[in-house]
Amino acid sequence: MRFGVDDSAPGRDAGVVPHASLRSRVQPLVQTATFAGLRWGFRVGERVAPDVAARYAQALWMKVPAAKPAAGRDRGLPPGEPLDVRVGESRLEAHSWGEGPVVLAVHGWSGWWQQLSVHIERLVDDGFRVVAWDAPSHGSSGPGRFGEGRSGMPDLQDAIQAVTSAAAPDGVHGIVAHSGGAMAAALAVADGLPVQRVALVAPSVDIPGVLEMLGGRVGWGPRTIESMLRRTEEQFGLDVADFDVVARLGAATRPLPDALVVADTADRDTPEQGARQLAAAWPGSRFLLTEGLGHYKVLWSPAVVDEVARFMAGRPSAGATF
C-alpha cells in the first residue's frame, strides 16, 4: 500500500500511483501549507513591518477569485433578456426576467447573478420584473475601476447606478441584496436612490468589520489594517467613513424606504450583530434572524425566499419559524 492506493487493485501495476489520485491527495496538503505560511507572514509583518504587510493585504483584499465556468454557476434559471449596461468602458452581464414593477437582485462580493436565482424565480411568479447582473470584475462582466481581477465596493455601487439608469430610470420598486451587495444597496439608498422596499440578506455594514473578520482568518492585525486603509485612501481616494452604512443612513435627509434585514446566527462572514445595528438604525425596518444556516444558505432558504417575496409584495409575514 503506497499513498493509500491498493497495489493489488485490478488493472494497476504494483506501486504505481495514478497522477490524478496523487494530485487529489497532495493538493490539500500544499494548500494548507501555503495558507499557514500566509498567516505566519502576516503575523510577522503585523509586528515588524505593517506597511509592507499592508501592501500584500490590500492586494489580497481586492483580488476577486476567478469565477466558475458558466455551467458551474448555473442554478437552474436560464439567462433572461440581455440588457446593454456599461460601467465606464466595460460591459456588464445583465439580464431581465418578467414584467411588472422592477426589483433589482444584487449579489455579494466574489459572487454572480445566478446566486439570486431562487429569488428571481419567485419574484417573477409574483408579478415583478427582476433585473440581475454580474458586478464589474465578477462573473462574466468586464473589469471595473480597479482593473482586471480586482474590485472594491465602488464597483458594486457603480453597477447599481448603471443598471438603474438603464432598466428603471424612474426608480425601482425594490432591491433584494446579499452580503457586500447589501452594503452597496444600502449605500445607494443613503445616496438617494428612489426605491420603495429593500431586503438585505446577511448584510455587510462597514469596511473595518470586514477587514477584522478577514484578518482573523489570514493573520493581519490592527496596525496592518490601519496602514491598508491609509494606503487605499491615498491610492484611490476612498475614505472608509463613506462605507459606514449605519452612519450614512443616520445622516440621510430624506425618508428611508421600508426595509427587511435578514441575518443568521451561524454566519461567520457577516455576523448578526452588524445586521442588528443596521436594522436599529433604519426606522420602521423589520429584523429577521434565522438559525444555523450560515452566510449562503440563509439566502437560499425557502422560508427566507418566501418572506422576501411577501415583503416585496407588501403582504403580511407568513409567521414562519426560523
C-alpha positions as CSV (number, residue, x, y, z in Angstrom):
1,M,0.0,0.0,0.0
2,R,1.5,3.3,-1.1
3,F,-0.1,6.7,-0.5
4,G,-3.3,4.9,0.3
5,V,-3.6,3.2,-3.0
6,D,-4.2,-0.6,-3.1
7,D,-1.3,-2.1,-5.1
8,S,-3.3,-5.2,-5.8
9,A,-6.3,-3.5,-7.4
10,P,-7.2,-4.9,-10.8
11,G,-5.6,-3.1,-13.7
12,R,-2.9,-1.3,-11.7
13,D,0.8,-2.0,-11.8
14,A,2.1,-2.6,-8.2
15,G,3.4,0.6,-6.7
16,V,2.1,2.9,-9.4
17,V,0.0,5.8,-8.1
18,P,-2.2,7.4,-10.8
19,H,-1.4,11.1,-11.3
20,A,-5.0,12.3,-10.6
21,S,-5.1,10.3,-7.4
22,L,-1.8,11.6,-6.2
23,R,-2.7,15.2,-7.1
24,S,-6.0,14.9,-5.2
25,R,-4.2,13.8,-2.1
26,V,-1.2,16.2,-2.3
27,Q,-3.1,19.4,-3.3
28,P,-4.9,19.9,0.0
29,L,-1.6,19.5,1.9
30,V,0.0,22.1,-0.3
31,Q,-2.9,24.5,0.1
32,T,-2.8,24.0,3.9
33,A,0.9,24.7,4.0
34,T,0.5,27.8,1.8
35,F,-2.3,29.2,4.0
36,A,-0.2,28.5,7.1
37,G,2.7,30.4,5.5
38,L,0.4,33.3,4.6
39,R,-0.8,33.6,8.2
40,W,2.7,33.4,9.5
41,G,3.9,36.1,7.1
42,F,1.1,38.5,8.1
43,R,1.6,37.9,11.8
44,V,5.3,38.7,11.5
45,G,4.5,41.7,9.3
46,E,2.0,43.0,11.8
47,R,4.8,43.1,14.4
48,V,7.8,44.4,12.5
49,A,6.6,45.8,9.1
50,P,2.9,46.7,9.0
51,D,3.3,48.9,5.9
52,V,4.8,46.1,4.0
53,A,2.1,43.7,5.2
54,A,-0.5,46.2,4.2
55,R,0.7,46.2,0.6
56,Y,0.2,42.5,0.4
57,A,-3.0,42.6,2.4
58,Q,-4.5,45.2,0.1
59,A,-3.7,43.0,-3.0
60,L,-5.3,40.0,-1.3
61,W,-8.4,42.0,-0.2
62,M,-9.1,43.5,-3.6
63,K,-8.4,40.3,-5.6
64,V,-11.6,38.7,-6.9
65,P,-11.4,34.9,-7.1
66,A,-11.8,33.6,-10.6
67,A,-15.5,32.8,-11.4
68,K,-16.5,29.3,-12.0
69,P,-17.3,28.4,-15.6
70,A,-20.8,29.3,-16.6
71,A,-22.0,25.7,-16.2
72,G,-20.7,25.7,-12.6
73,R,-22.6,28.9,-11.8
74,D,-25.9,27.5,-13.1
75,R,-28.7,27.3,-10.5
76,G,-31.4,26.1,-12.9
77,L,-32.6,29.5,-14.1
78,P,-31.9,30.3,-17.8
79,P,-30.5,33.8,-18.5
80,G,-33.2,36.4,-19.1
81,E,-33.5,39.1,-21.7
82,P,-30.0,40.5,-22.1
83,L,-29.5,44.2,-21.2
84,D,-27.0,46.6,-22.6
85,V,-25.4,48.1,-19.5
86,R,-22.0,49.5,-19.2
87,V,-19.8,50.9,-16.4
88,G,-17.2,53.0,-18.0
89,E,-15.7,51.0,-20.9
90,S,-16.8,47.7,-19.5
91,R,-20.0,45.8,-20.4
92,L,-22.0,44.2,-17.5
93,E,-23.5,40.7,-17.9
94,A,-27.0,41.9,-17.1
95,H,-30.4,40.2,-17.6
96,S,-34.1,40.9,-17.1
97,W,-37.0,38.5,-16.4
98,G,-40.7,39.0,-16.2
99,E,-43.0,42.1,-16.4
100,G,-44.1,44.5,-13.8
101,P,-42.6,46.7,-11.1
102,V,-38.8,46.5,-11.2
103,V,-36.8,44.6,-8.5
104,L,-33.0,44.6,-8.5
105,A,-31.3,41.4,-7.4
106,V,-27.8,42.2,-6.2
107,H,-25.1,39.5,-5.5
108,G,-22.3,40.0,-3.0
109,W,-18.5,40.2,-3.1
110,S,-17.0,37.5,-5.4
111,G,-20.5,36.3,-6.4
112,W,-22.6,36.3,-9.6
113,W,-26.2,36.8,-10.5
114,Q,-27.1,33.1,-10.5
115,Q,-26.8,33.1,-6.7
116,L,-30.1,35.0,-6.6
117,S,-31.9,32.6,-8.9
118,V,-34.4,31.3,-6.4
119,H,-35.4,34.9,-5.5
120,I,-35.7,35.9,-9.2
121,E,-38.0,32.9,-10.0
122,R,-40.3,33.6,-7.0
123,L,-40.5,37.4,-7.7
124,V,-41.2,36.9,-11.4
125,D,-44.0,34.4,-10.4
126,D,-45.4,37.2,-8.1
127,G,-45.6,39.7,-11.0
128,F,-42.4,41.6,-10.8
129,R,-39.7,42.4,-13.4
130,V,-36.4,41.3,-11.9
131,V,-33.0,42.6,-13.1
132,A,-29.8,40.9,-12.1
133,W,-26.2,41.2,-13.2
134,D,-22.6,40.4,-12.5
135,A,-20.7,43.3,-10.9
136,P,-17.6,44.6,-12.6
137,S,-14.7,42.1,-12.4
138,H,-17.2,39.4,-11.3
139,G,-18.7,36.5,-13.2
140,S,-18.9,37.3,-16.9
141,S,-18.7,41.1,-16.6
142,G,-15.8,43.2,-17.7
143,P,-13.3,44.8,-15.3
144,G,-14.2,47.7,-13.0
145,R,-12.4,50.8,-11.9
146,F,-9.6,48.8,-10.2
147,G,-8.7,46.6,-13.2
148,E,-8.9,43.0,-14.3
149,G,-9.4,40.6,-11.4
150,R,-9.6,43.3,-8.8
151,S,-12.6,45.0,-7.3
152,G,-13.9,47.1,-4.4
153,M,-17.2,48.3,-3.0
154,P,-17.3,51.2,-5.5
155,D,-17.6,48.7,-8.3
156,L,-20.8,47.3,-6.8
157,Q,-22.2,50.8,-6.3
158,D,-21.3,51.8,-9.8
159,A,-23.2,48.7,-11.1
160,I,-26.4,49.6,-9.2
161,Q,-26.4,53.1,-10.6
162,A,-25.7,51.9,-14.1
163,V,-28.4,49.2,-14.1
164,T,-31.0,51.6,-12.5
165,S,-30.3,54.2,-15.2
166,A,-30.6,51.6,-18.0
167,A,-33.5,49.5,-16.7
168,A,-35.5,51.7,-14.4
169,P,-34.6,55.4,-14.8
170,D,-37.7,56.5,-12.8
171,G,-36.7,54.4,-9.9
172,V,-37.2,50.8,-8.8
173,H,-39.9,49.1,-6.7
174,G,-37.5,47.0,-4.7
175,I,-34.0,45.6,-4.1
176,V,-33.0,42.2,-2.7
177,A,-29.3,42.1,-2.0
178,H,-26.8,39.8,-0.3
179,S,-23.7,40.4,1.7
180,G,-21.5,43.1,0.1
181,G,-24.2,43.7,-2.4
182,A,-26.4,44.6,0.6
183,M,-23.9,47.1,1.6
184,A,-23.8,48.6,-1.9
185,A,-27.6,48.7,-1.9
186,A,-27.9,50.4,1.5
187,L,-25.3,53.0,0.4
188,A,-27.3,53.6,-2.8
189,V,-30.4,54.2,-0.6
190,A,-28.3,56.6,1.6
191,D,-27.3,58.4,-1.6
192,G,-31.0,58.9,-2.6
193,L,-31.8,56.0,-4.9
194,P,-35.6,56.1,-5.5
195,V,-36.8,52.7,-4.2
196,Q,-39.8,51.6,-2.1
197,R,-38.7,48.3,-0.5
198,V,-35.2,46.9,0.3
199,A,-34.5,43.4,1.5
200,L,-30.9,42.9,2.8
201,V,-29.8,39.4,3.5
202,A,-26.6,38.8,5.5
203,P,-25.5,42.4,5.0
204,S,-22.0,43.8,5.4
205,V,-22.3,47.1,7.3
206,D,-18.7,48.6,7.4
207,I,-15.3,48.1,6.0
208,P,-13.3,47.8,9.2
209,G,-15.6,45.0,10.4
210,V,-14.9,43.1,7.1
211,L,-11.2,43.6,7.4
212,E,-11.1,42.5,11.0
213,M,-13.0,39.3,10.0
214,L,-10.6,38.6,7.2
215,G,-7.7,39.4,9.5
216,G,-8.8,36.8,12.0
217,R,-8.5,34.3,9.2
218,V,-5.4,35.3,7.4
219,G,-3.4,36.8,10.3
220,W,-3.2,40.5,9.7
221,G,-3.9,42.8,12.7
222,P,-4.9,46.4,13.6
223,R,-1.6,48.0,12.5
224,T,-1.8,46.3,9.1
225,I,-5.5,47.3,8.7
226,E,-4.7,50.9,9.6
227,S,-1.9,51.1,7.1
228,M,-4.0,49.3,4.4
229,L,-6.9,51.8,4.8
230,R,-4.4,54.7,4.7
231,R,-2.9,53.2,1.5
232,T,-6.3,52.7,-0.1
233,E,-7.3,56.3,0.6
234,E,-4.0,57.6,-0.9
235,Q,-4.2,55.4,-4.0
236,F,-7.9,55.6,-4.8
237,G,-9.3,58.5,-2.8
238,L,-11.6,56.2,-0.8
239,D,-12.5,57.2,2.7
240,V,-13.6,54.3,4.9
241,A,-16.2,56.5,6.6
242,D,-18.0,56.7,3.3
243,F,-18.8,53.0,3.6
244,D,-20.1,53.0,7.1
245,V,-23.7,52.1,6.3
246,V,-25.2,52.8,9.8
247,A,-23.7,56.3,9.9
248,R,-24.6,57.1,6.3
249,L,-28.2,56.1,6.8
250,G,-28.3,58.1,10.0
251,A,-27.2,61.2,8.1
252,A,-29.8,60.7,5.3
253,T,-32.0,63.7,4.8
254,R,-35.0,62.0,3.1
255,P,-37.3,59.3,4.4
256,L,-35.9,55.8,4.0
257,P,-37.8,53.0,2.2
258,D,-39.3,50.1,4.0
259,A,-36.6,47.5,4.9
260,L,-36.3,43.9,5.8
261,V,-32.9,42.9,7.3
262,V,-32.1,39.1,7.5
263,A,-29.2,37.6,9.4
264,D,-28.2,34.1,10.6
265,T,-26.8,33.0,13.9
266,A,-24.1,30.9,12.2
267,D,-22.9,33.5,9.7
268,R,-19.1,33.8,10.1
269,D,-18.7,36.3,7.2
270,T,-21.3,38.9,8.2
271,P,-22.2,38.3,11.9
272,E,-25.7,39.1,13.1
273,Q,-24.5,41.9,15.3
274,G,-23.9,44.1,12.3
275,A,-27.3,43.3,10.9
276,R,-29.0,44.1,14.2
277,Q,-27.2,47.5,14.2
278,L,-28.3,48.2,10.7
279,A,-32.0,47.3,11.5
280,A,-31.9,49.5,14.6
281,A,-30.6,52.5,12.6
282,W,-33.3,52.0,9.9
283,P,-36.6,53.5,11.1
284,G,-39.5,51.1,10.7
285,S,-37.4,48.2,9.4
286,R,-38.1,44.6,10.2
287,F,-35.3,42.3,11.5
288,L,-35.4,38.5,10.8
289,L,-33.0,36.1,12.5
290,T,-32.5,32.5,11.2
291,E,-30.5,29.8,13.0
292,G,-27.7,27.6,11.8
293,L,-27.8,28.4,8.1
294,G,-24.6,30.3,7.6
295,H,-23.8,33.0,5.1
296,Y,-25.1,31.4,1.8
297,K,-27.8,29.0,2.9
298,V,-29.7,31.9,4.6
299,L,-30.0,33.4,1.1
300,W,-31.4,30.2,-0.4
301,S,-33.7,29.1,2.5
302,P,-37.2,28.6,1.2
303,A,-38.6,30.3,4.2
304,V,-36.4,33.4,3.7
305,V,-37.3,33.4,-0.1
306,D,-40.9,33.4,0.9
307,E,-40.5,36.2,3.4
308,V,-38.6,38.4,1.0
309,A,-41.3,37.8,-1.7
310,R,-44.1,38.7,0.8
311,F,-42.2,41.8,1.8
312,M,-41.7,42.9,-1.8
313,A,-45.4,42.5,-2.5
314,G,-46.5,44.3,0.7
315,R,-48.1,41.1,2.1
316,P,-48.0,40.1,5.8
317,S,-45.3,37.7,7.0
318,A,-46.2,34.0,6.9
319,G,-45.1,33.9,10.5
320,A,-42.6,31.1,9.7
321,T,-40.4,29.6,12.5
322,F,-36.7,30.1,11.7
